[in-house]
Amino acid sequence: MQSSIKKIGLIVILILVLPLSTFFIYQFASLNEYEKEINKIYLQQLETIIYSVNQYSEDVVSSWVNDVVLQLKQEKSKSHQNPIISQYQNVVSSIFLADKNISDINIYYNESQESLVSNELIRNELEIRKPLIDKLQKFLESGYQRIEPIGKITSGNKYLCLFPLNKNEVNWDLGGIIFDPARYIQQSLASKISQAAGNEFILTVSSNENNLIFSTDVTDSTEIVINKPLWLIPGYTLGIKLKSGSIQELVSQRFYTNLIVLALLLFVLIVGLILIYYNLRKEIRLAQLKSDFIANVSHELRTPLTMISMYSETLALNRLKSEEKKREYYSVIHNETNRLSKIVNSILNFSKMEQQTRKFNYENCSLIEINDDVFKTYEYHIKSKGFSYSLNQNEKVKDIIADIDTVSESIINLIDNAIKYCNEKKEFAININENEIGPFWEIKDFGIGISASDQKKIFDKFYRVSSGLVNTKKGTGLGLSLVKQIMKEHSGNVIVESKIGEGSTFRLQFNNNFNGKV
């Protein structure tokens, strides 16, 4: 059995533990590579955040353009008091419309802002961008209305965006929006930037002169990790950084966190493998015990059957003439039959307990009376083995709720063990009393004793001590396991105290709180 267990352990180590340990060491050695890879992923994540803000910025201006187109379709107004501008009075300073040849330009001013543009300024800007205007018209003809940022066009820091128009619908070929970039960022983009930053990042918007226009939190511009252009406002950049620490620190922290998790998983796996190993060892040991049980039971059954067969055959053939000799043979047959019946009943009762099909008839009874009944029927057997016993009982001990048959069976099993594993002193003592837990029945023998290590195992099914005089005594290995299960059904316990060469004490401890329901 030990050889099989060692082989299983070696296989488990070779198949699972060794490869996983190698992988763990490899992971630890790959720190730099993982840092680079995670750093790359973080940078991609930061760029994605910046991209989303830029996309939103473009969507805002697109909504302005759509409003302009819709208004022109509805009114086709040439008034300089266009109501569209009033919707963006703190951002947009003017909107202009022009034809393809830039001969006719119409500007809509925002009365709340100072006008810094004129027809001549607009015409000059458009003249130098005719190729771009033609390109925008081609985009529109393809079904795509593109907005083209031009940048700063006045000394007053006003920025221009151009967009193509369908002349058949609005009488104009081109439109432009002139707006204040700082106000646009503060009023139109700030909420989106703050939302994108969340609790983990700081987002900033700066001008070419490194003037901080907007920031979601207090920060030093030198700590910005990534700076990307703001699409619709040339010369302005979006910056991003982590709120706490650098990316390298965060990457290292996350890597070591993952490494710790991996180590814990490896630890749990190793513990699991150890448990599997011990369970396998237990199963192999149980299989060995079952094999020993079959061998022992076969021997135990064969002996009485052989005696019964031999003695009954002698009587059947009428080979005995003496009546006294016949009575002796009848007595042997009777005793061996009882012995055989006891072995079979023990196995059947154990099987019922295992399958939880054994019925218990709980009733109020006296532990002293149960003991008296056992000794009335068992005393002859005790004395025939040359044993004597003493009885010490507290007459005032409380009654118990118990199944009389199974308690009697437990007592008989313990008496049998005291007789079977005796030493030179053929004697045992019975003590019936009670403690704070409840009444108890106790037997003390002066036999060979049980080692401390075996005391933990003797209640396991099929277990028999494999060394010393105990091993020479035949048995099924079910007696004490059956006693333990019976006491468990009574919410009680069986307790053993023993020393090698000094004997053993077994106690059936009953519980005052047991009411017959488990």
FIVO-483802 format. One record per residue: x, y, z of N, C-alpha, C, O in turn. Coordinates in steps of 0.2 Angstrom, whole numbers, plus 5000, padded with zeros to 4 digits. Atoms other than C-alpha are relative to their C-alpha. Example, Ala and Ser with C-alpha at 12.3 -4.5 7.8 and 13.67 -1.06 7.14 Angstrom:
2
500449945000506249785039500450065000500950055003;499649944999506849955036499650055003499950115004;
REM end
This chain:
518
500449945000500050005000500450065000500350114996;499649945000501450125004500350024994500450074992;499749995007502250094987499550034996499750084992;500549975004500650134979499950085001499850124997;500149934998500450304989500650044997500550094995;499449965002502250354985500050014992500250064990;500049995007501950324966499550054998499650094994;500549955002500350424966500350075002500250124998;499749944998501250564975500550034995500550084993;499549985005502650564963499750024993499950074990;500449985006501450564948499750075001499750114996;500349944998500550714956500550064999500450114996;499549955000502150814958500350014993500350064990;499849995007502750774940499550034995499750074991;500649975005501050814931499850075002499750114997;500349934998500450964941500550055004500650105001;499749964996501551034954500750034997500850094997;499349975004503251044944499850044995500250104994;500249955005502451124929499850075002500050125000;500249934997501551254939500550045004500550105003;499549964996503051294950500550034994500750094995;499649975005504051314934499750064996500050114995;500349945002502751434927500050065004500150115002;499949944995502751534943500750035000500750095000;499349975000504651554942500150044993500450094993;500049965006504451604924499750075000499950124997;500449944999503151734928500450055004500450115002;499649964996504251804941500650034996500850094997;499449985004505751814929499850054994500250084992;500349965006504651904916499750065002499350094998;500349944997504352054926500150064995499650104994;499949945004505152184914499549994993499250044991;500450015006504252104899499250025001498950054997;500749994998502552114908499950085001499450104999;500149934999502852294913500050044994499650084993;500149975007503152344895499349994997499050034994;500650025003501652254889499450045004499050065000;500549974996500552324903500050084999499550114998;499949935002501252494900499750024994499450074993;500249995007500852484882499250005000498950044997;500750005000499052434886499750065004499250095002;500349944997498852584898500150064996499650104996;500049945005499452704885499550004995499250054993;500550015005498252634873499350025003498950055000;500649984996496852654886500050085001499550115000;500049934999497452834889499850044993499450094993;500249975007497352874870499349994998499050034995;500750025001495652794869499650065003499150085001;500449954997495052914882500050074997499550114996;499949945004495753064873499650004993499350054992;500350005006495053004857499250015001498950044997;500849994998493252994865499950075001499350104999;500149934998493453174871500050044993499650084992;500049965007493953234853499449984996499150034993;500650025003492553134846499450045002499050064998;500549964998491353224857500050074998499550104997;499949935002492053384853499850014993499450064992;500250005007491753354835499249994999498950034995;500750015000489953294839499750075002499150084999;500349934998489653464848499950054994499450084993;500049965005490153564833499549984994499250024991;500550035005489153444821499350025002498950034997;500749984998487653484831499850074999499350094997;500049935002487953664828499850014993499450044991;500149995007488053644810499349974998499050004994;500750035001486453534810499550055001499050064998;500549954998485553674819500050064994499550084993;500049945005486153804806499749984994499350014991;500350035006485653694791499250005001498950024997;500750004999483953664799499750065000499150074997;500349935000483653844802500050034993499550074992;500049975007484153894785499549974995499250004991;500650045003482953764778499350035001498950034997;500749984998481553824788499950084998499350094996;500149935001481754014786500450034994500150084991;499649975005483054054773500150075001500150114997;499949934997483354214783500750034998501249994999;499449965001484654344778500150055006500550105005;499949964995484454434794500650005004500949945005;499450004996485954484805499849985007500349985011;500250024993484954434820499849925000499349905002;500150075001485054244817499949975007500349975011;500150034994484254154832500449945002500549925008;499550064998485454004831500650035004500849995009;499449974996486854114838499850015007500250005011;500249984993485854164853500049935004500149945011;500050064996485853974858500749995003500849955008;499350024997487753974860500350075001500950084999;499849934999487954164865500650005004501050065003;499450004997489354124876500649974997501249984999;499550045003490354024864500150034993500750054991;500049985007489954064846499950084999499550115002;500049935000490354244841499650024993499350084993;500349995007489754234822500049944996500449904997;500150055005489154124809500050044993499650094992;500049975007489454164790499849954995499949894996;500250045006488754094774500350034994500350094993;499749985006489554104757499849964994499749904995;500150045006489354054739500649974998501149985001;499450045003490553944729500550054998501150034999;499549955003491354094721500350055005500750095004;499849964994491554184738499850074998500250125000;500249935002490754334729499450035005499450095006;500549974995489254344742500149965006500149905007;499950034993489554324760499550035005499450105005;500549984995488254344774500349985007500349925008;499850014993488854364792499450015005499150065005;500549994995487754334807500450015007500749975009;499649984995488454424822499649985007499049985007;500350014993488154384841500150075003500650095005;500049944997487654544849500350015007500650065009;499750004993488354494866500749995000501050005005;499350005001490054474859500350054995499950074991;499749955005491254594851500249974993500549924993;499950035007491354574832500750024998500950084998;499349995003493154554826500149974993500649974991;499950035007492754484809499650054995499150084997;500349965005492254574793499949964994500249904993;500050035007491754524775500749994997500849944994;499350005004493454564769500549955003500849915000;499650054996494254454783499849934998500349894996;500350065002493154314779500249984993500449924991;499850015007493454334760500749984999500949934995;499350015000495354334762500149935002500549894999;499950074997495254174773499849954995500149904994;500350055005494154084760500450004994500549944991;499749995006495154144745500649955000500849924995;499450044999496754054751499949935001500349885001;500250074998495753894755499549984995499149934996;500450025005494853874738500149924999499649894998;500050085001495553694736499749965005499449915004;500450044994494953644753499350014999498949965001;500749995001493253714749499749954995499249924996;500250055005493153614733500049935003499649895001;500050064997493653464743499449985005499249935005;500650004996492353494756499349984996498949954998;500650015004491053504742499949934997499449904997;500050075003491553334735499849955006499549905004;500350044995491353264752499350005001499049955002;500750005000489653324753499649974995499149944996;500450035006489153264736500149925001499749884998;500050074999489753094742499649985006499649925008;500450014994488553104757500350015007500049995012;499749994994489753154770500250085001500550114998;499949924999489753334778500550005005500549995011;499449994995491453364785500150075002499950124999;499849944997491953494797500750015000501149975003;499349995000493653574794500250055004500050115003;499749954995494553664808500550044996501050014993;499549965003495453814801500550035005501150045003;499549974995496253884817499850075002499350105000;500149944997496454054824500050054994500450054989;500049965005495954194812500050085002500050124997;500049934998495954354822500550015006500749965009;499549984994497054444835499649995006499949995011;500450014994495654424847499949925002499449915006;500050074998495954234848499349974998499049935002;500650035002494354184838500249944995500749954991;499850055004494454014829499449984995498850004996;500550015005493553964813500049924998500549894998;500250075003492753794807499650014994499150054994;500450005006492153774789499649944999499849885001;500450065001490753654783499750024993499450074992;500449995007489953634765499350005001499049975006;500750005000488153664762499749984993500149994988;500350025007486953604748499650064998499150085001;500349945002486453754738499349994998498950044999;500650025002484953674732499550015006498950025005;500450004995484253664749500050075004499550095007;500049944996484853824758500350064996500450124999;499849945004485453944744500850025001501050074999;499349994999487253934750500549944999500249884999;499550055001488853834746500449985006500749935007;499550014994489853854762499850045006499450095006;500149974994489653894780500650005005501149965004;499450004995490853944794499750025007499350065008;500149984993490753954813500650035003501150005003;499449974997491854074822499850005008499350035010;500250014993491954034841500650025004501250025002;499549994995492954074857500249935003499849905006;499850074998494053914860500049995008499849945010;500050014993494253944879499349995003499249955007;500750014997492353964882499749944997499349915001;500250065003492053824870500249945005499849895006;499750054996493153714881499650005007499449945010;500350004993492453774898499249985000499049955005;500850015000490553764893499849944996499349914998;500250055004490453634880500349935001500049885001;499650074999491853504884500149995007500349935008;499850014994492153524902499649945004500049905007;500450054997490753404908500249934997500349885001;499850065003491253274895500849985002500949925004;499350024998493153284900500049985007500349935009;500050024993492753274919499749925000499949885004;500350075000491653114915500549954997500649905000;499550055002493053034905500549995004500849945005;499450004995494353074918499849955006500249915008;500250044994493252984932500450025006500750075007;499649994994494152954948500749985000501149985004;499350035001495752874941500550054996501150044997;499649965005496353004928499950085002499450105004;500049935000496753194927500050024992500550004989;499949985007496353274910500050075000499750115004;499949935000496953444905499950024992500049984988;500049975007496753564890500550065000500450105005;499549945000498253684886500050034993499950004988;499849975006498653804873500749994998501149965001;499350015003500253814862500550035005501050015006;499649964996500953934875500049975007500350005012;500050044993500753794889499550045005499650035011;500549974996499353904896499449955002499149924997;500550054998498153784906499450034999499250085003;500749985001496453814900499549975004499050005007;500550044996495553674909500449945003500849915000;499850064997495953534921499549975005499250015008;500550034996494953414930500249995008499849985012;499850004994496053424945500750045000501050054995;499349974999497653514952500549964998500649905000;499450045002499153454943500650044997500550104996;499449975003500853494936500149984993500049924992;500050025008500953504917500649964998500549924993;499450045001502653424918499849925001500249884998;500150074999501853264924499549974995499349914996;500550035005500653244909500349944996500949954994;499750065004500953074901499950004993500449994989;500150005008500153094884499750074999499250095002;500349945002499753254875499849994993500249974988;500250015007498653244859499650074998499350105002;500449945002497953384848499350005001499049945000;500849995000496153444850499850014993500050074990;500250005007495453414833499850064997500050094993;500449945003494353564831500350065002500150125000;499649944998495553684839500749994999501149985004;499350005001497253684831500450045005500250105006;499649964995498553734844499949985007500250005011;500250024993497653664859500149925000500049894995;499850074999498153494866499649985006499450015011;500350044995497253364877500549965004500949935000;499550044996498353294891499749965005499149975007;500350044995498053154903500649975004501149965001;499550034995498953074918499649965005499049975006;500350044995498552954932499950055006500450095007;500049964994497953034948500549995005500850035008;499550024995499052934959500649964997500549914994;499450035003500852894954500050004993499650034989;499950015008501552854937499749944998499549895001;500250065003501052724925500549945002500349895003;499550054998502652634929499949975007499949915008;500250034994502152624947499449965001499449915004;500650045000500452574944500149934996499849884999;499950065004501052444931500449955005500249895006;499750044996502252374944499649975006499649925008;500550024995500952374958499549954998499449905001;500450055003499752284947500349934998500049885000;499650075002501052154941500149965007500049905007;499850044994501552114959499349985003499349935007;500750034998499652104964499849944997499649895000;500150065004499451984950500449945002500249885002;499650054998500951894956499849975006499949915007;500250034994500351874973499449965000499349915003;500650045001498651814967500249934997499949884999;499850075003499551684956500449965006500249905006;499650044995500651634971499449975005499549915007;500550034996499051614982499649944996499549894999;500350055004498251514968500449945000500249885001;499650065000499751404967500049975007500049915007;500050034993499751384986499349965001499349905004;500650045000497851334985500049944997499849894999;499950065005498251214971500449955004500249895004;499550054997499651134981499649975006499749915007;500450034995498551124996499549954998499449905001;500550055002497151044986500349944998500049884999;499650065003498450924978500249965007500149905006;499850044994499050874996499349975003499449915005;500750034998497150855001499849944996499649884998;500150055005496950744985500449945002500249885002;499650064998498450644990499849965006499849905006;500250034994497950615007499349965000499249915003;500650035001496150575002500149934996499849884997;499950065004496850444989500449955005500249895004;499750054995497950375003499549975004499549915006;500550024995496450365014499649944996499449894999;500450055004495450275000500449944999500149884999;499650065001496950154996500049965007499949905007;500050034993497050125015499349965001499349915004;500650034999495150095016499949944995499649894998;500050065004495249975001500449945003500249885003;499650054997496649885010499649975007499649915008;500450024994495549875026499449964998499249915002;500650045003494049815016500349934998499949885000;499750075002495149675009500249965007500049905007;499950034994495749635027499349985003499349925006;500650024997493949635033499749944997499449905000;500250065003493449515020500349935002500049885003;499650064997494849395025499849985007499849935008;500250014993494449415043499349975001499249925005;500750034999492549385041500049934997499749895000;500050075002492949235030500249955005500049905006;499850044995493949165043499649995006499449945009;500550004994492749215057499449954998499149925003;500550055002491349125047500249934999499849895001;499850075001492348975042500149965006499949905006;499950044993492748925060499449985003499449925004;500650034997491048915067499649954995499349904997;500350055005490348835051500449934999500049884999;499650065000491748705051499849965006499749905006;500250034994491348665069499349975000499249915002;500750025001489548655066499949944995499649894997;500050065005489748545051500349945002500049885002;499750064998490948425059499649975006499549915006;500450034995489948405075499449984998499149925001;500750025002488248395067500149934996499749894996;499950065004488948265055500249945004499949885003;499950054995489648165069499449975004499349915005;500650024997487948165078499549974995499249924997;500450035005487048125062500249934998499749894997;499850075001488047975059500049955006500249895006;500150034994487747925077500649965002500649905004;499450034998489547895081500150015007500649985010;499949994993489347955099499549955004498949955002;500450044996488647825111499850035007499350025010;500149974993488847925127499550064999499650114995;500549955000487348045131500450075002500250125000;499749954997488548155140500450044994500550104994;499649975006489648175124499650034995499850084992;500549975004488148205114499850075002499850124998;500249944998487648345125500550064999500450114998;499549965001489348415124500050034993500250094991;500049985007489248415105499550054998499550104995;500649965001487548495105500250075003500050125000;499849934997488248635117500550044995500450104994;499549975004489648665105499750034994499850094991;500449985006488448675090499650065001499650114998;500449944997487348795100500450065000500350124998;499649944999488748905105500350034993500450094992;499749975007489548915087499550034996499650084992;500549975003487848945080499950085002499850124998;500149934997487649095092500650054998500550114996;499549965002489349155087500050024993500150084991;500149985007488949145069499550054999499550104995;500549955001487349235071500250075002500050125000;499749934998488249375081500450034995500350094994;499649975005489449395067499650034994499750094992;500549985005488049405054499650065002499650114998;500449944998487049525064500450065001500150124999;499549945000488549635067500050034993500050094993;499949975006488849655049499350034997499350084994;500749985002486949675045499850075003499650125000;500249944997486749805058500550064998500250124997;499549945003488349905052499750024993499750084992;500249985007487649895034499450055001499350104997;500649964999485949965041500250075002499950125000;499849944997486850105050500350044995500250104994;499749975005487850145035499550034995499650094992;500549975005486350165024499450045003498950065000;500549974996485350245038499349984999498850014999;500750035000483950125037499849965006499349935007;500150034994484150055054499550045005499650105005;500649974996482550095065500250005007500549955010;499849994992482850165083499350015003498950065001;500649994996481450145095500250035007500450005012;499749964994481850285108499450005005498850005004;500449994995481050275125500450015007501050015007;499749984994481350325143500249945003499849895005;499750064997482450195151500550015005500850065005;499550004995483650155165500649974997500649914995;499450025002485450135161500249945004500549895002;499850054996485650025176499649934998499949884998;500450055002484249915170500249964994500249904993;499750035006484949895153500649965001500749904999;499450034998486649845161499849935003500149885002;500250064997485749715172499749954995499949894996;500250055005484849635157500549974996500549914994;499450025003486449625148500449945004500549895001;499650054996487349535162499649945002499949885003;500450064999485849415165500149954994500249894996;500050045005486049345148500849994998500949944994;499350005002487949375146500549975005501149965004;499650024994488649325163500349934999500949925001;499750075001488849145159500650004995501149974996;499450005005489949185144500650035003501150015002;499549964997490949305154500449955005501049945005;499750044995491249175168500449944996500949914999;499750065004491549035155500750024997501149974996;499349985002493049135149500550015005501150035004;499649994994493749145166500150075003500650085006;500049934998493349325169499650025006499149985007;500449974994492749415185499950084998500350114995;500149935001492049595186499850035006499549995010;500349964994491549725198499550054997499650074991;500549955002490049845197500050055005499850045011;500149944995489950015204499550054996499650074991;500549965003488350105200499750055005499650035011;500449954996487450265206499349994999499049994994;500750025001485750205210499550064998499050054996;500449945001485150385208500150034993499950094992;499949985007485750405190499450014996498949974997;500649995004484550485179499849954994500349924992;500250045006483550395166500250034993500450094993;499849975006484050415148499449984994499049944995;500450015006483050425131500449964995500949994993;499650045004483750285121499649944997499149924999;500350065003483450135110500449945004501049935003;499750054996483749985122500449954997501049934999;499650055004484349855109500650034998501149994999;499449985002485649965102500550025005501150015005;499549984994486350025119500249935002500849935004;499850064998486349845124500649974995501149944998;499550035005487349795108500650045001501250015001;499449964999488549935112500449975006501049965006;499750024993488849875130500349934998500949915001;499850065002489049695123500750004996501149964998;499449995004490349745110500650025004501150005004;499549984996491349835123500349955005500849945007;499850064996491349685135500449954996500849924999;499650045004491849575121500750024999501249984999;499349975002493349685117500449995007501049985006;499650004994493849685136500249935001500749915004;499950074999493749495136500649984994501049944996;499550025005494649475119500750035000501249994999;499449975000496049595122500350005007500650055009;499850004993496449545140500749985000501049974995;499350024999498149515147499949955005499549915005;500050064995498549395161499550015005499249975008;500549994995497349485173499350004997499150054993;500650015003495649425167499550035005499150005009;500549964996494549565175499950064997500350094993;500249945002493649715171499550035005499250005009;500549974996492549845180499550044997499750084992;500549965003490949925176499850065005499750055011;500249944996490450105182499550034997499550054991;500649965002488750185180499950065004499850055010;500149944996488650365185499850054995499550044990;500249955004488250535178500550065001500850075007;499649945000489250705175499550064998498950054997;500449945003488750875169499749994994499250034992;500250015006488450815152499449955000498849964997;500550054999487350665157500249945003500849935004;499850064998487350485162500549974996500549984990;499550045004488750365157500149935002500049925008;499850074999489150185156500749994998500950014993;499250005001491050145158500249935002500049905006;499750074999492049985157500850015000501150044995;499350004999493849975163500349935000500149895004;499750075000494949825158500750015002501050065002;499350004999496749775162500449964995500849934996;499750045006497249715145500650034997501050075001;499449985004498549755132500050084999500650104998;500049935001498049935130500050024992500149984988;500049975007497950045114500550065000500450105004;499549945001499350165108499650074998499050064996;500349935002498950355106499850014993499350034991;500150005008499050345087499449964998499049984994;500650055002497850195086499450035003498850015000;500649984997496650275098499550054995498950054996;500349955005496250405084499649964994499249994991;500250045005495850265072499549945001499249924997;500450064999494950125081499350004999499049954998;500749995001493250195078499950004992499350014990;500150005007493550195059499849934998500049885001;500250065002492650065050500549954997501049984993;499550055002493649905046500750005003501149965002;499350004997495149965056500149955005499749945010;499750044995496149845066500750025001501150034996;499349994999497749875075500449954997500349894997;499650045005499149805064500649975004501049955000;499450034996500449765078499849985007499349995009;500150034993500649675094499549955000499349924995;500550054999499449555102499350014997499049964995;500649985003497949645095499949974993499449944992;500050035006498349585078499949934999499749904994;500150075000498249405083499349985001499149925001;500750014999496449425088499650014994499750064991;500449995005495249395075499450045001499150045007;500649954999493749515072499950034993500350034988;500249975007492849605058500250075000500250104994;499849935001493449785063499450045000499550104998;500649965001491649845064499750025007499350065008;500349994993491249835083500050075002499550105004;499949934997491950005089499750054995499450104997;500349965004491350085073499250005001498950065000;500750004999489650025076499850035007499250075007;500249964994489650085094500050074999499650115002;499949935002490250255088499350034997499150084999;500649985004488750265076499450005004499050045004;500550014996487550205089499950065005499450095006;500049944996488050345101499950064997499650115000;500149945003488050475088499250014999499050064999;500850005000486150425085499750025006499150055006;500249984994485950465103500250065002500250085008;499749934999486850635102500549995006500650045009;499550014994488150555114500649994996500850014991;499350015002489950505112500349945003500149925009;499750064997491050355115500850035001501150054996;499349974998492750405124500449955002500249905006;499650054998494250305126500650035003500950085001;499449994997495750315138500449945000500149895003;499650065000497150195136500750015000501050064998;499350005000498950155139500349934999500049885001;499850075001499950015132500349965006500649995010;499850044995500149875144499650015007499749975012;500449984994498949955157499349994999498950005004;500750015000497249925150499750064996500050114995;500449955004495850035142499450015004499149975008;500749984997494350125148499650034995499850084991;500549975005492850155137499450025003499149995008;500649974997491450265141499550024995499650054990;500649985004489750285133499750065004499350055009;500349944997489250465137499450024997499350034991;500649985003487450505135499950075002500250105006;500149924999486750685134499350015003498849995001;500649984997485450755145499550044996498950034997;500449965004484750865131499749964994499349994991;500350055005484350715120499349995001499149965007;500850024999482450695117499849954995499249944995;500250055004482450555105499950024992499749984988;500049985007482550665089500750034998501050075002;499349985003484150685079500050054995500550074992;
REM end
